[in-house]
Amino acid sequence: MTPARGTSPLQSVPAELSARVPVEQRAPGLGRDAVRLLVSRGSEVSHHAFAELPRLLRAGDLLVVNTSPTLAAAVDGRIGHARVVVHFSTCGDDGRWAVELRDPDGRGTTRARAGTHTGTQVWLPGGVRLLLEEPLDGRSGRLWWTRVSGPGVVAMLRGHGRPIRYSYTERDQPLSAYQTVFALPSADGAGSAEMPSAARPFTAGLVTELVSRGVQFAPVTLHTGVASAEAHEPP
């Protein structure tokens, strides 16, 4: 259930291969580890289920895992009388937030908003106001540095936010569906705008079995922002 955006003709994925709902919702008895796993050892490639990972690793092997929790980083707002969805990406060292503005499309998902400019004000729930100051990248203008007025962003997201999701998914999911088994809450409420999805297939039982086999874990905390590009944007 990795967040993804538009695709070009060369990148199109058949609908039956898209993760439209979490794997554990596809059939009774399935867990997060019921997804496919591709293993490459040099030029040799083999196909497995993720649940087979314990027998594919050896005692002493090391797994580096991200402990960043996923935030409810999407929130509804207004620019004048127009509705807008704000995706909060990153808090900068100067206290500004990098955000992405998107238009509701009537299906619970969103599309990129055009015509955004410096000085635009966005009104959000709880008395929070954003002032757009400058784009992060002058080539696309998709992500903007904004100055925040009013109560804190983290508290506002906790009360009014929801997970970021995109058009290939069938419906909204609770925030718990976007948390990995390694996620730890941070004292300042920081986290990832989009799920650190590489660790999503791990379950508590699978981690226990790996540890019992001598596989080691090294935790790191890496908060990820809104990073996925639109189909027309360069890498």
C-alpha positions in Angstrom: 0.0 0.0 0.0 2.8 2.4 -0.9 1.6 5.8 -1.8 2.0 6.5 -5.5 0.8 9.2 -7.9 0.2 9.5 -11.6 2.0 7.2 -14.0 3.3 7.6 -17.5 2.4 5.1 -20.3 5.8 3.5 -19.7 5.1 3.2 -15.9 1.5 2.0 -16.0 0.6 -0.8 -13.7 -2.3 -3.2 -14.4 -5.1 -2.7 -12.0 -4.9 -6.2 -10.6 -1.3 -5.6 -9.5 -2.1 -2.4 -7.7 -2.4 -2.6 -3.9 -6.0 -1.2 -3.8 -6.6 -2.3 -0.2 -4.2 -3.6 2.5 -3.4 -7.2 2.0 -4.9 -8.2 5.4 -8.3 -7.0 4.1 -8.3 -9.1 0.9 -9.4 -12.4 2.6 -10.0 -13.8 6.1 -6.8 -15.1 7.8 -4.3 -13.0 5.8 -1.7 -11.0 7.6 0.5 -8.1 6.5 3.2 -10.7 5.7 1.0 -12.3 3.0 2.5 -10.0 0.3 5.0 -11.2 -2.4 8.8 -11.0 -1.9 11.3 -10.9 -4.7 14.8 -12.1 -3.6 17.9 -11.4 -5.7 21.2 -13.1 -5.0 23.6 -11.9 -7.7 22.0 -12.9 -11.0 19.7 -15.5 -9.3 16.1 -14.3 -8.7 13.4 -16.2 -6.8 9.9 -15.5 -5.8 8.5 -15.9 -2.3 5.9 -14.8 0.3 7.2 -12.2 2.8 6.3 -14.7 5.6 9.2 -16.8 4.3 11.8 -14.2 5.3 13.0 -16.0 8.4 14.3 -18.9 6.4 15.9 -16.7 3.8 18.1 -14.9 6.3 20.9 -16.3 8.5 21.9 -15.8 12.1 24.0 -12.6 12.3 22.2 -10.9 9.4 21.2 -7.4 10.1 17.9 -5.6 9.2 17.9 -1.8 9.4 14.3 -0.6 10.2 12.7 2.8 10.4 10.9 3.7 13.6 9.2 6.8 12.2 5.4 6.9 12.8 3.1 8.0 10.0 1.3 11.2 10.5 -2.3 12.1 9.6 -0.8 14.6 7.3 -3.7 15.5 5.0 -6.2 18.1 6.2 -9.1 20.0 4.5 -8.8 23.8 4.2 -10.0 26.8 2.2 -8.4 29.4 0.0 -11.1 32.1 0.0 -14.3 30.1 -0.8 -12.5 27.3 -2.6 -11.9 24.0 -1.0 -8.3 22.6 -0.9 -6.5 19.7 0.7 -3.2 20.4 2.3 -0.5 17.7 2.6 2.0 18.6 5.3 5.4 17.3 4.3 8.3 18.7 6.5 8.9 21.2 9.3 12.0 23.2 8.4 14.7 24.4 10.9 13.2 27.9 10.7 9.8 26.7 11.8 8.2 26.9 8.4 6.3 23.9 6.9 6.8 22.5 3.5 3.3 21.7 2.2 1.6 20.5 -1.0 -1.8 21.9 -2.0 -4.2 19.6 -3.9 -7.8 20.0 -5.1 -10.5 17.6 -4.0 -11.7 15.4 -6.9 -15.0 14.2 -5.4 -13.7 10.7 -4.7 -11.9 11.2 -1.5 -8.6 11.5 -3.3 -7.0 14.6 -4.7 -5.3 16.1 -7.8 -2.4 18.6 -7.9 -3.6 22.2 -7.6 -2.5 24.7 -10.3 -2.1 28.4 -10.1 -0.7 28.6 -6.6 1.4 31.8 -5.9 3.4 33.6 -3.3 1.2 35.3 -0.7 -1.7 32.8 -0.9 -3.4 32.3 2.4 -4.9 28.9 3.4 -7.4 28.6 6.3 -7.4 25.4 8.2 -9.4 23.9 11.1 -8.8 25.1 14.7 -7.7 28.6 13.6 -4.6 27.6 11.8 -3.6 29.8 8.9 -0.9 29.2 6.2 0.9 31.9 4.2 2.7 30.6 1.1 6.1 32.2 0.9 8.2 30.4 -1.7 8.3 27.2 -3.7 10.8 24.5 -2.7 11.6 24.0 -6.4 11.0 26.7 -9.0 10.6 24.1 -11.7 7.4 22.5 -10.5 5.9 24.7 -7.8 4.2 21.7 -6.2 5.7 22.0 -2.7 5.8 25.4 -0.9 7.4 26.7 2.2 4.7 28.2 4.3 4.5 30.4 7.5 2.1 29.0 10.1 -0.1 31.2 12.3 -2.3 30.1 15.1 -2.1 26.8 17.1 0.5 24.1 16.4 0.3 22.0 13.2 0.9 18.7 15.0 -2.1 19.2 17.3 -4.2 20.3 14.4 -3.3 17.2 12.4 -4.1 15.0 15.4 -7.6 16.5 15.7 -8.5 17.0 12.0 -6.0 15.2 9.8 -6.2 11.9 7.9 -3.5 9.8 6.2 -2.5 10.8 2.7 -3.9 8.5 0.1 -4.0 8.4 -3.7 -6.4 7.5 -6.5 -5.4 3.8 -7.0 -6.7 2.9 -3.5 -10.3 2.1 -3.0 -11.1 4.0 0.1 -9.8 5.8 3.2 -8.1 3.7 5.8 -7.5 4.4 9.5 -4.2 5.7 10.5 -3.3 2.3 12.0 -3.2 0.8 8.5 -0.3 3.1 7.7 1.8 2.4 10.8 4.5 -0.2 10.8 5.2 -2.6 13.6 8.4 -0.6 14.3 6.7 2.8 14.6 7.5 4.7 17.8 5.8 8.0 18.9 8.2 10.9 19.1 8.1 13.4 22.0 7.6 16.4 19.6 5.0 14.7 17.5 7.2 14.4 14.4 6.7 11.6 11.9 6.4 10.8 8.2 4.0 12.4 5.8 3.8 9.2 3.8 4.2 5.7 5.2 7.7 4.3 5.4 6.2 1.3 3.6 9.2 -1.0 3.2 8.5 -2.3 6.7 4.8 -2.6 6.4 4.8 -6.4 5.8 6.5 -7.1 9.1 4.3 -8.5 11.9 5.1 -8.9 15.6 5.2 -12.7 15.1 7.5 -12.5 12.2 9.9 -10.2 14.1 9.8 -12.6 17.1 10.8 -15.5 14.7 13.6 -13.6 13.1 15.0 -12.7 16.5 14.8 -16.3 17.7 16.8 -17.3 14.6 19.6 -14.8 15.4 18.7 -12.1 13.0 19.6 -8.7 14.4 17.7 -5.3 14.1 19.2 -1.8 13.9 16.6 0.9 14.4 16.9 4.3 12.8 14.5 7.2 12.7 14.0 8.7 9.3 11.0 11.0 8.8 9.9 11.0 5.2 8.1 13.9 3.5 5.8 14.2 0.5 8.3 12.9 -2.0 6.4 11.2 -4.9 6.6 13.1 -8.1 3.7 13.7 -10.5 3.9 11.8 -13.8 5.0 15.0 -15.7 7.7 15.9 -13.2 11.4 15.0 -13.7 13.1 12.8 -11.1 
